[in-house]
Amino acid sequence: MKRILLSALCALPAFCFGQTLLYNDGAMIKVQAGATLYVEGGIQNTATGTIDNDGTIEVKGNFLNQGTWEASQANTLKFSGNTNSDVTPGSAVFHNVIIQKDATFNVNLLGNMTVNNNLDFNSVGSSKIILGAFDLTIGGSGTTTGQDSDEYAVTGGVGKMKKAYTAPGSFLFPVGFDGTTYNPATLNVTAGPNDTYSVRALAAPTDGNGLTGTPLTTDVVNAVWDIRETTGGGNTFDVTLGWAETDELPGFDDNLNAVSYNDGTNGWSGLHTDLGPEAGNTRTKTGFTGGGAYAVGDKPLANDIVITGKVMLQGPYVAPLMGDQLRTGNHLPITDPYKVAPISYVHVGYGGTDSVANYAVFDQPVNADDIVDWLVIEIRDATTPATRVATRTALIQRDGNMVDIDGFSPVKFKGLGDGTYHVALKHRNHLPVRTNTAVALSATPTDLNFTTGGFNEPGGIAFDNGSTVNEPMINLGSGVWGLIGGDVNNSNTVSYGTGDRFAILTKVGSSTPSALVNGYWREDATMNGQVAYGTGDRLLFLM
């Protein structure tokens, strides 16, 4: 191998160098194929200078190119030594770049860099290339080698790592948010036109759109990947995201997580059906078509569909509102009462975890908005209405509005994709109903007014199978329809003989039928906080 000695270059008047800088002002430096130019300090190639590199230039200091960089053959620019190197490529396009710094010394980009063949993280220490505000582009046939958990591109600024895809294929972006966090991302483009993709690894996913909002602190990997296409549209790609064990925030489940996508407009896209185990601190999802924020986690990254609506319960109804004696008597439970005995309802999806912050949630500022009770809302398959795809509990206000567990917000279902579904309502001592037809649900609230009655009624939305003379709901007067009360044994029928009547009698005691039992009981058909057999719950519904 030929070695070009720097001392020989001082004879040229157009450039000179000291211990720290090779300064080329108007001359041409030619490095032939197979030769290596070693520079103990830095290199500055001024606007009138030319560097023609067909071999290897190894520099230990800074690299500033303001002039011409020519490379008619394969060439290498190598950064070594025990100091940081600030790199301003200017118009230079490099064939190979090697980062072989000692210890923890890094290469800092002060301008955009393009590497057409190979970027090699061949460090003896833990060196990185820090992008800052600038982009690092790998050419269409380019590769990276040597990357690992302490040698990668740091993308915590606005600078991005880019890759030109000239055909479908896979490329690993060795990126991390900072000097201690390695979060590689592999993009496997499976279809579509040629395009350039960019990736940044940033600190954390948020509760907003795209990269905006408050950082999430539970149930997710503490990293977010900003993945973009230069020309959006027409491509399909798979994403594999990686992280360190220490990136997993409290509540993250190794066996139940998924890759979620946020396009900056519609929130996170995660589906409950995608949940599954990680594979060695990586997670893959296929079939993406758009750029945005990508993250790994569970419920905080799930897609939302939102429901508003109204339902009345026959039991506590006294026109025009329902009574709230369960609330005023301090009988309402603060956690989902359906998942425990005696009902023991089995939820689907994320259901079964609902609880209010405290009892004060039940007492809303407006009297008509005070909470009457809990109910179950089921999202069912559009073509097979008996199939539940998601369930959860919600609260009912006195005026019939169904609200989330904060007592006033629309009801959100997480982990379902936008689409058409049937919606069913279940209450612990009323007969259930569902929509007659599938309805479109998305993040835009869908209003479902069940007080209009069965489908055979004007404006009614409740399913009516027509095989019985019974209406699916009961007319409470003045055109208001409600769920039929009295199903205190949850048999999906209201019967007097040995059914619901017997359940009420058993609760108060068959030998003491005039006794009263206070509390939150499904046998309390009138929902006034008191089970009464003689002149109470039995007479109202079962005679």
N, C-alpha and C positions, 0 to 999 in steps of 0.2 A: 504494500500500500504506500502510495506517495504521501509525504508529509510536507505541507507548505509551511515554512517557518515565517513567523511574523516579522522577524528581524530583517528578512530580505525585502519585505514590502516597504520599508522606510525609504528606500532609494527612490520611490515614486513620489513626485511632488504633489500629486493630487490628493493624497490621503496620508494620514499619520495615525499613530496610536500610542497610548501609554499603557500603564498597567490596567486601566479600567475601561478603555474605549478604543475600538477600531473605527476611525472616522473616515468615510469615503466621500470626498467632495469633488465629483466630476470625473473620476476614473472608472475603469471597469475591473472588477475582481472576478477572475475566472477560476473556478474550481472544477478540474477535469474529473471525468468518471473514474471512480476508484480512489480518488484523493480525498483527504480530510483537511480542512482548515480549522485549527484550534484557536479559539479566542478566549483568553483568560478572563477578560472583562466583558464589555458590551460591544454591540455593533450599532453604528448609525450610518445609514446609507442615505445621503442627502438627495434633494430633488434632482441634482445633476449627476448623481452616481448610478452605477449599474453593477449589479451582482448577478453573474451567470453561474449558477450552481448545478453542475451535473454530478457532483459527488456528495460530500457530507460537510456541513458546517456545524461545528460544535461550539456553543457559546455558553459561558457561565453567568454572564450578566444580562443586561437589558438588550432588547432587539427593537430598533426603530428603523423602519423602511419608509423613506419619503420619496424614493426614486424608483428605479426599474429593477425588477426581479425577473430574471430569465431562467428558464429551466427546460432545455430541449430534451433532456432525458430524465430518468428517474433520479430523484435527489432527496436528500434528507437534511432536515434542520433538527439539531439535537440540543436540548437544554440540560445542562449538568451543573455540578458544583454545589457549594454550600451557602448559597444566597438566593433570594427570590429573583425572578426574571420578569420584568415588565415588557410586554410584547405588543408592538404596534405594527401589524403586517402591512398596512397601506394597501397597495394594489396587488401585493404578492399572493399567489396561489401556490400552496405547498403540496409536494407529492407525499412525502413521509415526514412526520413529526414524532420525535422521541422525547419523552419527559423522563429524565434519569437524574433527578435531583437527590441530594443527600438528605437524610433525616426528614424534617417536615417542611422543607422549602418548596415553594410553589411557583407556577407560571401564572401571571396575572395578565389577562387580556385588556389592552387599552384601545383596541380596535377589533373589527370583525375579522375572523380567521376562517379560511377554507383549507381543508386537507382532502385531497382527492383520492389518495391511496390508503394510507394507514396512519392512525394515531396510536402510538404505543406508550402505555403507562408502565415503563420499564424501570421504575424507581427502586433504589435500594432501601428507601425509607417509606414515607407515606405522603408522597407529593401529589398535588392536585393541580388542575387547571381551573382557575377561578374566572368565570365569565364576566361578572359584574354587570355592566350595561351593554355588553357586546355579545354577538352571536358566534357560535362555533359550528361550521357547516362541514359535514362529511359528504364527499362526492358520491355519485351514483354507484360506483363500484368500490367505494371506500369501506374500510373496516376499522374497528378498534380492537386492541389487544392489551393484555396485562392488567385490565381494570379489576379491582376487587373492593373490599369494604373500606379500604383507606386510600385508594387511588382511583379518582374519578373526576368528573367535571362538576364544579360547584355552581348551582344555578339559582342562588337565593336572591339575585337581583332581577333585572328585567331581561338580561341576556338569556338566549335559548340555545340549546343544542339542536342542530338541524341535520336531517338526512334526506338526500335526494333519492327517491325511489324511481328507477327507470324501468322497473318491471315489478310484478307482485313478488313479495319476499318478506323476510323477517330481519329485523335489526334490533340489537340491544343498545339502548341509550344508557351509558353508565353515568348517571347523574345523582346528585344529592343536594339537599337544601343548604347545608353548611359543611364545615370541616369535620364534623363528627357524624353526620347522618347520610348514609348511602341508601338511595332509593331508586334502583335501576328500573327501567321500563322497557319492555320489548313490544314493538309494534309489528305485527304480521299482517301486511297488506295482502288481502286475498283476491280483490277484484277492483277494477277501476282504472282510470287514466293515470299516467305518470304525474307525480306530485312530490312536493317537498314537505315533510312533516317536521314539526318542532316540538320539543319537550322541555319543560321546566319542572323540577321538583321543588315544592314550596312547603311552608311550615305545617299547615293544618287545614283540613276542610272546614267549611263554615256552615252556618245555618241559613245562609242567604242564597242568592243566585250567583252562579259562577264562583268567583274568588272573593265576593263581597260578603259582609255579614260578620257575625261573632264566631270566633273559632270554637269548634266542638271540643268537648273535654272528656267525653265518655263514649264507649262502645265503638270506637273507630281507631284505625291506624293514624298516628299523628304525622300525616303527610298528605299532600294533595299534588297531583300531577296535572300541569297545564299542557294539554296536548292539542296541537292545532295543525291544520292543513293550509298551505299557501293559497291553493285554489280549492275552495270548499265544494263538496258535492260530487257524487258519482262513485266514491270509493267505499269499500267495505274492509274493515280491519279488525283484528283481534288484539286484545291488550293483556299483557301479563305484567303485574306490578309487584315489586319486591320491597322488603323492609327488614329492619332489625327487630329482634324481640323487644328491645327497649322502646321501640316506637309504639307499642301497643298500649293504648290508654285504658284506664279502669273500665271494666265491663266488657272489653273486647273478648269475643268468644272465638277460640281457635277453630271450633267445629261449626259455627254458624256465622258466616260472613259472606260478603259478596262485593264485587266491583260495581260501583255506581257512577253514573254520569250526570253532570249538571251543565246544561247548554247555556247558562247565564240568563235564561228567561223563565223556564218552567220548573226550576228546583231540581232536586235529586231524583233519579230514575229507578233506584233500587227496587227489586221485586222480592217478595217473600219466597217465591218459588226458586229464586236463584241461590238462596242461602245454602252453604255447604262448608266443608272443611278447607282450610288453607293447605298448601303443599310446600312445606319447608319455607315458611314465611314468604310465599308468593301466592297470588290469586289471579286467575285468568277468566276473562269473559270474551265471548266471540260476537261478531256481527255488528260492531259499531259502525256508524256512518257519519259522525259529525265530531267537530272539535269542541273542546270545553274543558271543564274541570273533572278529573277522575279521582276516586277515592275508594278505600276499602273499609267496610264496617257493616253495621247492622241497622237497627231501627232509625237512627238519626239521618241515614242516607237513603231512606226509603221514599218512593214516590207517594204523593198524597192524592187521594180522591176525597172530595168534600161534599157533605150532605147537609142541607137544612130541611126543615119540614115541621109538620105538626101532627099530633095524634092526641085524641082524648081517651081517657079511661072511664068506663061506665061507673066503676065502683065509687070513686071520690067525686064524681061530677055533680055540681050544683050550678046550673047555668048562671053566668056564662063561663065560670072558671071551675077548676078542680080544687077540692079541699087539700090543705097541706098539714093536716093534723100529725102526720108522721114526722114532719119537720119540727113543728112547734112542740111536740112531745118528746123531742130528742131521741126519736127511735130510728132514724135513718142511719144505716151503716156508712162508713167512710170508704170502704173498699167494695169491690164487685161482689154483690150478694148471690150471684147466680152460680158461680163456680164452686161454691161450698154446699154441703148438705143443708136442707133436704133436696135441693134441686140438682146440684152437682152437674151443672151444664159444662159440656166439653167445648172449649173454644177452638177456633181455627185461625191460623195466621198469628198475628201479634196479640190477639185477644186474651183476656184473663189477667192482665196486669194493671187494670184501671183502678185508681184510687184518687180521692180528692185530697187537696192539701190539708184541709181542716174542715171542721163542721160549719164554719162561717161561710163556706162556699154555697151552702144551701139557702142562705138568707141573702137574696139579691136586693139591690137598691129599690127596685120597683116591685110592688106587691104581686103583680101578675106574673113576675118572673121568678118568684120563689120556687124552690124545687119541691116537687110532689114525690118522686120516687126515681129509681133506676129502671132501665129497660135494656133489652138486648136488641141490637141491630145486626142483621145478617146480610151480607152481600152474597148473592147466589148466581150460579151460572146462567147465562142468557138462554141457552137452549135446553138445559136440564135443570129446571128451577129447584129440584130437590137437593142439588149439590151445592153445599156451602163452600165458598172460596175464601171468605174472611168473616170474622165476627168480632164484636166488641160491645162493651156496655157504654151507655150514655145516660144523660139525665133528662127528665121531663119537667118543664116549668108549668105553673098553674094554668097558663093560657094555652098549653099544649105544645109549645115549641120544644123540639128536641135539641139539646145542646151538649157540648163536650164537657169534660169533667172539671173545667174551670167555672162552669155554671152559666156561661153566656156565649161562648164561641161556637161556630159551626162545627159539626162532628167530622173529624178527619179519620180516614182509614189509611194506614201506611202499608206500603209494600204491594199495592195493586197497580196494574197498568191501567191507563185510560181506556175506556171501552164501555160496552153495554152490559148491564147486569140487572137481575131482579133484586129487589130490596125487601126484606121481611122484618117484621117487628114482633118481638115476643116480650110478654110481661108475666111476672111470676104468678098472678092469679086471674089473668084474662086470656081469652082465646087469641092466638096469633093471626096475623094477616101478612100478605105479601102483595107486591105490585102485580097487576094483571098482565102487563107487558114489560119487557126489559127496557131500562132507561139508560141514557148516556150519562156516564159519570167521569169526572176529571177533576183537576185542581180548581176549576171554576165551580162554585157551589151549585148543586142541583137541588131544587126545592121540591119536596114531596109532601103534599097536603092530604093526609089520610082522613081528615075530618069530612071529606066529600063522599065517603062511603064506598060501596062496591061498584064494580065496573058497570053494572046495569043502572046505576043512578047517574043523573046528569053530572058530569064532571068527576065521577068516581074513579078512583085508581086502584082499588083493592080487588084482588082476584076473586071471582065468583065462578065456581065450577058448574053451576047450573043443575047439578044432579040432585040437589035437595031443595026444599022450599025455604030453607033458612038463609037469611042474608049473612054475608061474612062479617058484617058489623051491625051495630044497633043504632037506631035513630034516637038520639038524645033530645030531639026537639029543635025547632027553628032551623032545620036543615043541617044540624051538626050531627055527625056520625062518630061513634066511638068503638073501641074494642069491647067485646062482650065480656062482662065480668062474671065471676063465680066459679072459675076453674081453679079451685083452691087445692086440688090434688094433682095438678099438672097432667091431666089425662088427655088434654086437647078436646075435651067435651065438658059440657055443664050438665050434670045429672043430679036428680034429687034423691033417689032411693038409697042405695048403699054407696053412692059416690061422694059428691062434694058435701052434701048434708052430713053424711056420716063423719067426714073429715073434720067438720066444724064441731060436731058433738064430741068427737074424740079429744079435740084440743081442750075444750072446757071441762070435759069429764062426763062420761055417760050417766053417772049417778048424780051429777050436779049440773043439770042443763041450764040452770039460771046463772051459773058462775060466769065471771068475766076474766079474760086473760089479756093483760096489757103487753104491748111490745110490738116488735116488727115480725109479724107472722103472715105466711101466705094464706092462712085460714081467715084472716081479717079482710073479707071481701070488700067492705066499704072503705078500707084503708084509713080508718080514723084512729088507729093505734090501739084498738080493743077488739078482741074476738068475743062475739056475743051470739049465742045460739037462739034464745027464745024470741026476742023481738028485734034482733040485730041482723047479722050477716045472712042467716038462713032465710029469713022472710023476704029480704030485699031481692034476692036473686033466684031462690030455689023453689018458690011456691008456684 
